[in-house]
Amino acid sequence: MKFETNWRPDRSRGIPIYRQIADYVRSKIESGEWPTGSRIPTERAAAKVFGVNRSTVVQAFAELAADGLIEGKSGSGTIVSAASAWDKQVPKLPDWESYVKTGVHRPNQRTIQDINHAEFIPDIIRLGTGEPSPDLFPKAMNRIFRQQPSQTDIFGYPEPRGLYSLREEISKHMTGYGISVSPDSVLIVSGALQALQLIALGLLKNGSSVLTESPSYLQSLQVFQSAGMSMWGLPLDEEGLDAIALERYAASGKGTLLYTIPSFHNPTGKVMSLKRRQDVYQLCVKHKLPILEDDAYRDLWLDKPSPPPLKSLDQNGLVLYIGSMSKTLSPGLRIGWVIGPEQVIHRLADVKMQSDYGASTLSQWTVMQFLRQGLYEEHLDQVRKELRSRRAYMLQLLESYLKEAAEWEVPTGGFYIWLRFKRDISVPALFDAAIKDGVLLNPGYLYDKADRNHLRLSYSYASFEQMKTGIERLARSIP
Ligand SMILES: Cc1ncc(COP(=O)(O)O)c(C=O)c1O
């Protein structure tokens, strides 16, 4: 179990620190949060999290052991003792450890768990994070929050497809991309990620196979695999997803669905050319292969807009289209949308109702106001301007510090630079060394298990100063 808590001993309380730690652990045991047999954090991990010397933790644990609450078990570290006071009252306990291991959903990759944890270490420099920096959050948010939503808009459960007023705005917004869709075929979801989950659970059979780019954001997730599906990675070239490989897979019957990120691809930043979009679309029509187009980064073009979405080419209802407000407005709102044939939208909405009864109405209302008042477009201008200077600065740093060791292409939008090391180096070791040095990286192997020599860098999150320190430290960590 990863040890994560926001609790810290309070030096101003006049109670010895070791005693505060012992009391903290005791309360965890007595409340059943740490049941009998569960492993307690190592002394080293606890000392690190609490920001104290290891000897202080040793003293606290010694007191708990003397009270019979914890015991050392060879091979398992220190565990909550069967003789703990709570256990005496409830002799038969579920073995949570085995439940945790048998749940249907697969755990995140270990490195992703580490990243999710490390992102909240104070002062860590996040060089790979795929979200806008707090500096990029919309200033107009305060203005919107000062307006009063009508009670009927936000206090009830929303209808299955989401607030009609937001679906209307999304439908208008999509016209600007060449997608003509009525609000009836728009489903509001709690982030694009939920769209993937709904599709995995609501549309695909166990045993299906999903084709996708390699590397891909999708390969960093376990959404489809947890639903019993396999994933096939297709190569990318300078025009995007390799159409010849796609044809080969599709013709051999491998593939129930194609998932693609044609615009400002995560993690490579690539943009699929218009010609390739047409080819991919035609191939999928020929093989009756549905396309899941993830367009989360479309609005973040920096040099020129990306070619029209595959969905805009689609008169056959072959493409399911996903959009998101996470990369532009803010990920905490958790608002995305899916567009597709009406029966698919109803099916996904039905599954959604069974999982969360709808995305937060307050978030839906907020996004609707952004779109309706034209504030979204204004905000995008700001974001693009800021991202352009961030991109320029990151590229300048790479030129100065990493030119010998690595190579990269200049992304034309989105957040990412796909950095390739010219020599063989151990990226897992680099990841560990960088964390020790206060820098958090996103290794390429998260997006393609076989990848050995890439990092996904992001210019969207760290401040300018952090970018400089981070890249300097990264350059220093390369063996
Ligand atoms: C391509 C892509 N799709 C979907 C998501 C998830 O977005 P959301 O926050 O809307 O769930 C991400 C986030 O990194 C992404 O990069």
The ligand as an ORCA input file, in Angstrom:
! r2SCAN-3c Opt
* xyz 0 1
  C      -5.992     12.284    -25.312
  C      -6.652     12.431    -23.993
  N      -7.903     12.029    -23.851
  C      -8.537     12.123    -22.673
  C      -7.911     12.620    -21.555
  C      -8.664     12.682    -20.274
  O      -9.301     13.908    -20.180
  P     -10.425     14.283    -19.148
  O      -9.768     15.106    -18.086
  O     -11.415     15.068    -19.950
  O     -11.012     13.032    -18.590
  C      -6.577     13.034    -21.651
  C      -5.874     13.519    -20.464
  O      -4.667     13.540    -20.387
  C      -5.935     12.938    -22.902
  O      -4.672     13.313    -23.063
*
